[in-house]
């Protein structure tokens, strides 16, 4: 198939999934045209069967905020018409789905055979989409999609609850490259961070308030006070970084904490970690947790959103009430002080990650593409029966 994919070029889950899906489809022989306002960080080299199309926005004095959605729609029109796209798969409902609908309206009958598939990732529903300023547009755009997927059962149910959706929503989960994200005894790397039997606790996020990075620092401080020797690695960057840096100083644990910033090869850090913390206040799936689990790292997470679907409490790690720092610390201490339990959870975490193997999930998208395409053709009277 000739597939157009639209996603944000960010380090967050939706951008990563859109990019990795593009690569997976390309390896299976499909031609992929990726559209965004900048090149995604995981699409940083030559990839056979993938073309990147940067959506440029011209600035005019008339526009205080240049209309990216209109520039994107125009780009879609050109690709449908001249690259003969068979399908548009947009990640994140706004403005991507809205732009796709507009592009099809512009082309009319020329695009009748091109389905729009929208993948919902989370904040496009739970935060941005629920804003009264956007809610009617998001509701309309989802209903105008020819196919809709959500990355977890939780997100599917939230979408039905928050919007008036006529379309069926298919759950197709996020996925992980098991070969890239796997345990690797990089002793030199580990020794540059810890000494002897010290443990490594890791957190990866965009440091927004919703990620509750201060809970990570508080939990870690309690772990240290228990007598466990450990280091905390913060991977990523964002608005809460200065806040958590100050908190680490106040807690007296900053000498045991390292801020590594954004990392291209995060798997190298995960593969030497002993525990992964995700105390988020909102997490529709938890891709960072899945990547940690694939590296054999037990996860200590909050009980929100799709996290309990992924992180099995008492097996692949622990699930705690949102904001319960004492419980998170108790679970971390119990696991890190018990080598037998820790090893059992390491193996279970990797085993659980195998349920989300990349090729398997890409094949689910392929099958969904075929189903939606055939349904649209029948509806448009382009096939017999």
C-alpha positions in Angstrom: 0.0 0.0 0.0 0.9 3.6 -0.4 0.3 5.1 3.1 0.4 8.6 4.4 1.2 8.9 8.1 0.9 12.1 10.1 2.3 12.5 13.6 4.0 14.9 15.9 7.9 14.8 15.8 8.1 14.7 19.6 9.8 12.4 22.1 6.4 11.5 23.5 4.4 8.4 22.9 2.3 9.4 19.9 5.4 10.7 17.9 7.4 7.5 18.7 4.5 5.2 17.8 3.8 7.0 14.5 7.5 6.8 13.6 8.1 3.2 14.6 4.9 2.1 12.8 6.1 3.8 9.7 9.4 1.9 9.9 7.6 -1.4 10.6 5.3 -0.9 7.6 8.2 0.0 5.4 10.0 -3.2 6.3 6.9 -5.1 5.2 7.1 -3.5 1.8 4.7 -0.6 2.0 5.6 2.8 0.8 5.2 5.3 3.6 4.9 9.1 3.3 5.5 10.7 6.8 4.2 14.2 7.3 5.0 16.6 10.1 6.4 20.1 10.7 9.8 18.6 11.6 11.7 15.3 11.2 10.9 12.9 14.1 13.9 12.1 16.3 13.5 8.3 15.6 13.5 8.9 11.8 17.0 10.3 11.8 18.5 8.2 9.0 17.8 6.8 5.5 14.9 4.3 5.6 14.0 2.3 2.6 10.3 2.9 1.5 9.9 6.0 3.7 9.7 9.5 2.4 9.6 12.4 4.9 7.5 15.5 3.9 8.1 18.6 6.0 5.0 20.7 6.3 6.3 24.3 6.0 4.3 27.2 7.3 4.8 30.7 5.8 4.6 33.5 8.3 2.5 36.5 7.4 1.9 39.6 9.5 -1.8 38.9 9.3 -1.4 35.6 11.3 -0.4 35.9 14.9 -0.5 32.1 14.9 0.3 30.6 11.4 -2.4 28.0 10.5 -0.5 24.7 10.6 -3.7 22.7 10.1 -4.4 24.4 6.7 -0.8 23.9 5.5 -1.1 20.3 6.5 -4.4 19.8 4.6 -2.8 21.3 1.5 0.1 18.9 1.8 -2.3 16.0 2.1 -4.1 17.1 -1.0 -0.8 17.1 -3.0 0.2 13.7 -1.7 -3.2 12.1 -2.3 -3.3 13.5 -5.8 0.4 13.1 -6.9 1.7 10.2 -4.8 -1.6 8.3 -5.2 -2.0 7.5 -1.5 -4.2 4.5 -0.7 -4.8 5.6 2.9 -4.2 8.4 5.5 -3.3 7.3 9.0 -3.2 10.2 11.4 -2.0 10.1 14.9 -3.6 12.5 17.4 -7.1 13.8 16.6 -6.4 17.5 16.3 -5.5 19.0 14.1 -4.5 16.0 12.1 -7.9 14.3 11.6 -9.5 17.6 10.9 -6.9 18.4 8.2 -7.4 15.0 6.6 -11.1 15.5 6.4 -10.6 19.0 4.8 -8.1 17.5 2.3 -10.7 14.9 1.2 -13.4 17.5 0.9 -11.1 19.6 -1.3 -10.4 16.6 -3.6 -14.0 15.3 -3.7 -14.5 12.2 -5.8 -10.7 11.9 -6.4 -10.2 11.0 -2.8 -13.4 8.9 -2.3 -11.3 5.7 -2.1 -8.8 7.0 0.5 -9.8 6.2 4.1 -8.9 8.3 7.1 -7.8 6.3 10.0 -7.4 8.1 13.3 -5.3 6.7 16.2 -6.1 8.3 19.6 -3.2 8.4 21.9 -4.4 10.2 25.1 -4.2 13.9 25.7 -6.0 14.5 22.4 -9.0 13.0 24.3 -8.4 13.4 28.0 -6.9 16.9 28.1 -6.9 18.9 24.8 -9.9 17.2 23.3 -12.0 17.9 26.4 -11.3 21.6 26.3 -14.6 23.3 25.3 -12.6 25.3 22.7 -11.9 22.1 20.8 -14.5 19.5 21.9 -16.9 20.0 19.0 -14.1 19.8 16.4 -12.6 16.7 18.0 -16.1 15.0 18.2 -16.8 15.8 14.6 -13.4 14.7 13.3 -13.5 11.4 15.1 -16.9 10.7 13.7 -15.8 11.6 10.1 -12.9 9.1 10.3 -13.3 5.9 8.4 -11.6 4.0 11.1 -10.6 4.8 14.7 -8.1 3.0 17.0 -7.1 3.6 20.6 -3.9 2.5 22.3 -5.7 1.0 25.3 -9.1 -0.2 26.5 -9.0 2.6 29.0 -8.7 5.2 26.3 -11.4 3.6 24.2 -13.8 3.8 27.1 -12.8 7.4 28.0 -13.5 8.4 24.4 -17.0 7.0 24.4 -17.6 8.6 27.8 -16.4 12.1 26.9 -17.7 12.3 23.3 -20.7 11.3 21.3 -19.0 8.8 19.0 -20.8 6.8 16.4 -17.8 5.0 15.1 -16.5 1.7 16.6 -13.1 2.1 18.2 -10.6 -0.7 17.8 -8.0 -1.2 20.5 -4.5 -1.7 18.9 -1.9 -1.3 21.6 1.5 0.4 21.5 4.4 -1.8 20.7 8.1 -2.3 21.3 11.1 -3.4 19.3 12.3 -6.4 21.4 15.7 -6.5 19.7 16.4 -2.9 20.4 15.0 -2.8 23.9 16.6 -5.8 25.6 18.8 -6.5 28.7 22.4 -5.8 27.9 25.1 -6.1 30.5 27.0 -2.9 29.7 29.3 -3.1 32.7 31.4 -0.2 31.6 28.4 2.0 31.4 27.0 0.8 34.7 30.3 1.3 36.5 30.4 4.9 35.3 27.2 5.5 37.3 27.2 3.2 40.3 29.7 1.3 42.4 29.5 -2.2 43.8 26.0 -3.3 44.7 24.3 0.1 44.1 21.0 0.0 42.4 19.8 2.1 39.5 16.3 3.6 39.5 15.3 5.4 36.3 12.5 7.7 35.2 11.9 8.8 31.6 9.4 11.6 30.7 8.9 15.0 29.3 8.8 16.5 32.8 5.4 17.9 32.5 3.4 18.4 35.8 1.2 15.4 34.9 4.2 13.1 35.1 4.7 13.9 38.8 8.5 13.9 38.7 8.5 15.2 42.3 6.9 12.0 43.4 9.9 10.2 41.9 12.3 12.3 43.9 10.4 11.8 47.2 10.1 8.0 46.6 13.9 7.8 45.9 14.7 9.8 49.1 12.7 7.2 51.1 14.6 4.4 49.4 17.9 5.9 50.4 16.8 6.4 54.0 16.0 2.6 54.2 19.7 1.9 53.7 19.5 0.7 50.1 22.4 2.2 48.1 21.1 3.5 44.8 21.3 6.2 42.1 18.4 7.9 40.4 18.6 8.7 36.7 16.2 11.3 35.3 16.0 11.0 31.5 14.2 13.8 29.5 13.6 17.4 30.1 10.7 19.8 30.5 9.0 22.5 32.6 9.2 20.6 36.0 13.0 20.0 35.8 14.0 23.0 37.8 11.4 22.1 40.4 12.6 18.6 40.9 16.2 19.7 41.0 15.4 22.0 43.8 13.5 19.3 45.6 16.5 16.9 45.4 18.6 19.5 47.0 16.0 20.1 49.8 15.8 16.3 50.3 19.6 16.0 50.6 19.8 13.4 47.9 21.1 15.4 44.9 24.6 13.7 45.1 22.8 10.4 44.2 20.7 11.9 41.4 21.8 12.5 37.8 19.9 14.5 35.2 20.7 13.1 31.7 18.4 15.2 29.6 16.9 13.9 26.3 18.6 10.7 25.1 18.4 9.2 21.6 19.5 5.7 22.8 17.4 5.4 25.9 17.6 1.6 25.7 21.3 1.8 26.8 20.1 3.4 30.1 17.1 1.1 30.6 19.2 -2.0 30.0 21.3 -1.3 33.1 18.4 -0.1 35.3 17.1 -2.1 38.2 13.7 -0.3 38.6 11.6 2.1 36.5 9.3 4.6 38.1 6.1 6.0 36.4 3.9 7.8 39.0 1.9 9.7 36.3 -1.4 11.4 37.0 -2.5 10.6 33.4 -1.1 7.8 31.2 -3.3 6.2 28.6 -0.8 3.4 27.8 2.7 4.0 29.2 5.1 3.4 26.3 8.2 4.4 28.4 7.2 1.7 30.9 6.8 -0.9 28.1 10.3 -0.1 26.8 11.7 -0.5 30.3 9.9 -3.8 30.7 11.3 -5.0 27.4 14.7 -4.4 29.0 13.8 -6.6 31.9 13.2 -3.7 34.3 10.3 -4.0 36.8 8.0 -1.0 36.9 6.6 0.9 39.9 3.6 2.9 38.6 0.5 4.7 39.6 -2.9 3.0 39.0 -4.2 5.5 36.5 -5.3 5.1 32.9 -4.0 2.2 30.9 -1.0 1.5 33.3 -2.8 -1.4 35.2 -3.4 -3.0 31.8 0.3 -3.1 31.0 2.0 -3.3 34.4 0.7 -6.3 36.3 0.7 -5.6 40.0 2.9 -8.1 41.9 4.2 -9.7 38.7 5.9 -7.2 36.4 6.3 -4.6 39.2 3.9 -2.8 41.4 0.9 -0.6 40.9 0.2 2.0 43.6 -2.5 4.6 44.3 -1.9 7.9 42.6 0.3 10.1 44.8 1.0 7.4 47.4 4.7 8.0 47.8 5.0 5.8 50.9 3.5 2.8 49.1 5.8 3.3 46.1 8.8 3.5 48.3 7.8 0.5 50.3 7.4 -1.5 47.1 10.7 -0.4 45.7 12.5 -1.3 49.0 10.8 -4.7 49.1 11.8 -5.5 45.6 15.4 -4.1 45.6 16.2 -5.7 48.9 15.1 -9.2 47.7 17.3 -10.5 44.9 15.0 -13.5 44.3 11.9 -11.4 43.9 13.7 -8.8 41.8 14.9 -11.5 39.4 11.4 -13.0 39.2 10.0 -9.6 38.3 12.7 -8.9 35.8 11.8 -12.1 33.9 8.1 -11.4 34.1 8.5 -7.8 32.8 10.3 -9.0 29.7 7.8 -11.8 29.2 4.9 -9.3 29.4 6.7 -7.0 26.9 6.7 -9.9 24.4 2.9 -9.5 24.2 3.5 -6.1 22.5 6.2 -7.2 20.0 6.4 -4.7 17.1 5.8 -6.9 14.1 2.8 -8.5 15.7 1.2 -5.1 16.3 2.2 -3.7 12.9 0.4 -6.8 11.4 -2.7 -5.8 13.4 -2.6 -2.3 11.8 -2.2 -4.0 8.4 -5.2 -6.1 8.9 -7.2 -3.1 10.1 -6.1 -1.1 7.0 -7.5 -3.8 4.8 -10.8 -4.0 6.7 -11.4 -0.3 6.6 -10.3 0.1 2.9 -12.7 -2.7 1.8 -15.5 -1.3 3.8 -15.0 2.2 2.3 -14.9 0.8 -1.2 -18.1 -1.1 -0.7 -19.8 2.0 0.7 -18.6 4.1 -2.3 -19.7 1.4 -4.7 -16.2 0.8 -6.0 -16.3 -3.0 -5.6 -18.9 -5.6 -6.4 -21.1 -6.7 -3.5 
